[in-house]
Amino acid sequence: MKVLKDERGLARLAARAADDKKARDILVLEIRELSTIADYFVLASAGSAIQVQAVADNVEKELAAEGALLLHKEGYNQAGWILLDYGAVVVHIFQEEERRFYNLEQLWGDAPVIEYGDGL
């Protein structure tokens, strides 16, 4: 088990884990200058409750393998919006209708978007 070097690496790993389960519209937002809630938000969409759960399960599995500690999980049973709280990184996995309704991209529109595709 390796421990990730920083929160940015953790956020990027979460995004890649979501991508592995075919999540759509994945964004990593750096919110550290805008809020004390977290340093990074990872946003992802899925087409069904089952896929939302599969994405969340894979994010949990991949981050646990790297030594990340899940502090809190919400919404798993309903699976319209699952929140995984890793402290400095909060992962939001939505069904597409829920994501459009809550529109976190607009709410956090001033946050820089971080690329997640190439390495840690």
Order of alpha helices (4+ residues) and beta strands (2+ residues): alpha-beta-beta-alpha-beta-beta-beta-alpha-alpha
